[in-house]
Amino acid sequence: MNSDQLEGKWKQIKGEFKQKYGKVTDNDTVFAEGKFDEMLGKLQESTGKTKEQLKDEIDRW
């Protein structure tokens, strides 16, 4: 597992926490950020790409 994959795992955990916090506080913005963080984390873990590489690919769509 490289450092980008490890960072991806951390982003998944952070995203899940943000989602739970967003539900508790009824804050849709934080919940959405959590979903995005979790998605980036899963992509980072599975592809081994950096966050910047993935954001560039997403922006190109």
Secondary structure in CASP SS format (residue, H / E / C, confidence):
PFRMAT SS
TARGET T0000
AUTHOR 0000-0000-0000
METHOD secondary structure of the structure
MODEL  1
M C 1.00
N C 1.00
S H 1.00
D H 1.00
Q H 1.00
L H 1.00
E H 1.00
G H 1.00
K H 1.00
W H 1.00
K H 1.00
Q H 1.00
I H 1.00
K H 1.00
G H 1.00
E H 1.00
F H 1.00
K H 1.00
Q H 1.00
K H 1.00
Y H 1.00
G H 1.00
K H 1.00
V H 1.00
T H 1.00
D C 1.00
N C 1.00
D H 1.00
T H 1.00
V H 1.00
F H 1.00
A H 1.00
E H 1.00
G H 1.00
K H 1.00
F H 1.00
D H 1.00
E H 1.00
M H 1.00
L H 1.00
G H 1.00
K H 1.00
L H 1.00
Q H 1.00
E H 1.00
S H 1.00
T H 1.00
G C 1.00
K C 1.00
T C 1.00
K H 1.00
E H 1.00
Q H 1.00
L H 1.00
K H 1.00
D H 1.00
E H 1.00
I H 1.00
D H 1.00
R H 1.00
W C 1.00
END
